[in-house]
Amino acid sequence: MYKIVLERKMCTSCGTCEDTCPEFFELVDDGFSHIKGSKIGDVEEIEIKDADCVLDAAETCPVMCIHVYEDGEEIL
């Protein structure tokens, strides 16, 4: 099981995460990234089974505001 954590205050609204992984990320009305299925807030998180495109989104984020955890340990 994976946990995605998004620090929205760090987001620069570049849209890279949405382009890379539209299944989980979208830019919302305030212009910042949002994890689909989570409550909008300063820090968002959600648990998922498969993190393939999420890992790509985290790796390509220019400000590294997307964190990915596997079994409680940060992997990215």
PyRosetta script that sets phi, psi and omega in degrees:
from pyrosetta import init, pose_from_sequence

init()
pose = pose_from_sequence("MYKIVLERKMCTSCGTCEDTCPEFFELVDDGFSHIKGSKIGDVEEIEIKDADCVLDAAETCPVMCIHVYEDGEEIL")
pose.set_psi(1, 140.4)
pose.set_omega(1, -179.3)
pose.set_phi(2, -115.8)
pose.set_psi(2, 151.6)
pose.set_omega(2, 173.0)
pose.set_phi(3, -123.8)
pose.set_psi(3, 130.3)
pose.set_omega(3, 176.0)
pose.set_phi(4, -102.6)
pose.set_psi(4, 132.8)
pose.set_omega(4, 175.6)
pose.set_phi(5, -124.7)
pose.set_psi(5, 130.0)
pose.set_omega(5, -179.8)
pose.set_phi(6, -119.4)
pose.set_psi(6, 120.7)
pose.set_omega(6, 175.4)
pose.set_phi(7, -92.8)
pose.set_psi(7, 93.9)
pose.set_omega(7, -172.6)
pose.set_phi(8, -64.1)
pose.set_psi(8, -30.5)
pose.set_omega(8, -178.6)
pose.set_phi(9, -64.4)
pose.set_psi(9, -23.0)
pose.set_omega(9, 179.2)
pose.set_phi(10, -87.1)
pose.set_psi(10, -16.1)
pose.set_omega(10, -174.8)
pose.set_phi(11, -60.7)
pose.set_psi(11, 137.7)
pose.set_omega(11, 178.2)
pose.set_phi(12, -106.2)
pose.set_psi(12, 7.8)
pose.set_omega(12, 177.1)
pose.set_phi(13, 62.9)
pose.set_psi(13, 30.9)
pose.set_omega(13, -178.0)
pose.set_phi(14, -75.2)
pose.set_psi(14, -24.1)
pose.set_omega(14, 178.2)
pose.set_phi(15, 83.9)
pose.set_psi(15, 3.9)
pose.set_omega(15, -179.0)
pose.set_phi(16, -60.3)
pose.set_psi(16, -41.9)
pose.set_omega(16, -178.9)
pose.set_phi(17, -64.0)
pose.set_psi(17, -41.7)
pose.set_omega(17, 179.1)
pose.set_phi(18, -65.7)
pose.set_psi(18, -40.1)
pose.set_omega(18, 178.3)
pose.set_phi(19, -66.7)
pose.set_psi(19, -39.5)
pose.set_omega(19, -175.9)
pose.set_phi(20, -79.5)
pose.set_psi(20, -36.0)
pose.set_omega(20, -173.3)
pose.set_phi(21, -143.7)
pose.set_psi(21, 67.3)
pose.set_omega(21, -177.8)
pose.set_phi(22, -65.7)
pose.set_psi(22, -14.6)
pose.set_omega(22, 176.5)
pose.set_phi(23, -63.4)
pose.set_psi(23, -31.6)
pose.set_omega(23, -175.6)
pose.set_phi(24, -118.3)
pose.set_psi(24, -21.8)
pose.set_omega(24, -174.4)
pose.set_phi(25, -121.4)
pose.set_psi(25, 146.1)
pose.set_omega(25, 174.6)
pose.set_phi(26, -151.9)
pose.set_psi(26, 152.0)
pose.set_omega(26, 172.2)
pose.set_phi(27, -88.2)
pose.set_psi(27, 131.9)
pose.set_omega(27, -177.1)
pose.set_phi(28, -106.7)
pose.set_psi(28, -175.9)
pose.set_omega(28, -171.8)
pose.set_phi(29, -52.9)
pose.set_psi(29, -32.5)
pose.set_omega(29, 179.7)
pose.set_phi(30, -80.2)
pose.set_psi(30, -1.1)
pose.set_omega(30, 176.3)
pose.set_phi(31, 90.9)
pose.set_psi(31, -5.1)
pose.set_omega(31, -177.5)
pose.set_phi(32, -102.1)
pose.set_psi(32, 160.8)
pose.set_omega(32, 179.9)
pose.set_phi(33, -66.3)
pose.set_psi(33, 152.0)
pose.set_omega(33, 179.8)
pose.set_phi(34, -143.1)
pose.set_psi(34, 139.1)
pose.set_omega(34, 174.1)
pose.set_phi(35, -84.4)
pose.set_psi(35, 117.3)
pose.set_omega(35, 179.3)
pose.set_phi(36, -57.4)
pose.set_psi(36, 134.2)
pose.set_omega(36, 178.8)
pose.set_phi(37, 91.0)
pose.set_psi(37, -3.6)
pose.set_omega(37, 177.7)
pose.set_phi(38, -109.2)
pose.set_psi(38, 164.8)
pose.set_omega(38, 177.2)
pose.set_phi(39, -80.0)
pose.set_psi(39, 132.9)
pose.set_omega(39, 179.8)
pose.set_phi(40, -67.1)
pose.set_psi(40, 128.9)
pose.set_omega(40, 179.1)
pose.set_phi(41, -166.9)
pose.set_psi(41, -177.9)
pose.set_omega(41, -179.8)
pose.set_phi(42, -63.6)
pose.set_psi(42, -37.7)
pose.set_omega(42, 175.9)
pose.set_phi(43, -127.8)
pose.set_psi(43, 122.1)
pose.set_omega(43, -179.3)
pose.set_phi(44, -112.5)
pose.set_psi(44, 150.7)
pose.set_omega(44, 175.2)
pose.set_phi(45, -151.9)
pose.set_psi(45, 154.6)
pose.set_omega(45, 179.2)
pose.set_phi(46, -154.6)
pose.set_psi(46, 149.9)
pose.set_omega(46, 176.0)
pose.set_phi(47, -102.5)
pose.set_psi(47, 139.2)
pose.set_omega(47, -178.5)
pose.set_phi(48, -139.3)
pose.set_psi(48, 163.4)
pose.set_omega(48, 179.8)
pose.set_phi(49, -88.7)
pose.set_psi(49, -38.5)
pose.set_omega(49, -175.1)
pose.set_phi(50, -122.8)
pose.set_psi(50, 127.0)
pose.set_omega(50, -173.7)
pose.set_phi(51, -113.5)
pose.set_psi(51, 21.5)
pose.set_omega(51, -174.2)
pose.set_phi(52, -53.5)
pose.set_psi(52, -62.8)
pose.set_omega(52, -176.8)
pose.set_phi(53, -73.5)
pose.set_psi(53, -23.4)
pose.set_omega(53, 176.9)
pose.set_phi(54, -65.6)
pose.set_psi(54, -40.3)
pose.set_omega(54, 176.7)
pose.set_phi(55, -61.3)
pose.set_psi(55, -42.2)
pose.set_omega(55, 177.7)
pose.set_phi(56, -62.5)
pose.set_psi(56, -42.8)
pose.set_omega(56, 179.5)
pose.set_phi(57, -63.4)
pose.set_psi(57, -42.7)
pose.set_omega(57, 179.2)
pose.set_phi(58, -64.4)
pose.set_psi(58, -39.9)
pose.set_omega(58, -179.6)
pose.set_phi(59, -68.0)
pose.set_psi(59, -33.0)
pose.set_omega(59, -176.8)
pose.set_phi(60, -91.6)
pose.set_psi(60, -8.5)
pose.set_omega(60, 179.5)
pose.set_phi(61, -64.9)
pose.set_psi(61, 121.4)
pose.set_omega(61, -176.1)
pose.set_phi(62, -67.7)
pose.set_psi(62, -22.2)
pose.set_omega(62, -179.5)
pose.set_phi(63, -110.1)
pose.set_psi(63, 4.3)
pose.set_omega(63, 175.9)
pose.set_phi(64, 53.6)
pose.set_psi(64, 48.0)
pose.set_omega(64, -179.6)
pose.set_phi(65, -94.4)
pose.set_psi(65, 1.8)
pose.set_omega(65, 177.0)
pose.set_phi(66, -107.0)
pose.set_psi(66, 124.5)
pose.set_omega(66, 179.9)
pose.set_phi(67, -118.3)
pose.set_psi(67, 139.9)
pose.set_omega(67, -179.5)
pose.set_phi(68, -122.3)
pose.set_psi(68, 129.6)
pose.set_omega(68, 179.6)
pose.set_phi(69, -118.2)
pose.set_psi(69, 140.9)
pose.set_omega(69, 173.7)
pose.set_phi(70, -123.9)
pose.set_psi(70, 122.7)
pose.set_omega(70, -178.3)
pose.set_phi(71, 51.9)
pose.set_psi(71, 41.2)
pose.set_omega(71, 176.0)
pose.set_phi(72, 82.3)
pose.set_psi(72, -2.3)
pose.set_omega(72, -179.6)
pose.set_phi(73, -110.5)
pose.set_psi(73, 132.0)
pose.set_omega(73, -179.3)
pose.set_phi(74, -70.4)
pose.set_psi(74, 125.9)
pose.set_omega(74, 178.7)
pose.set_phi(75, -109.0)
pose.set_psi(75, -13.7)
pose.set_omega(75, 177.5)
pose.set_phi(76, -159.1)
pose.dump_pdb("model.pdb")
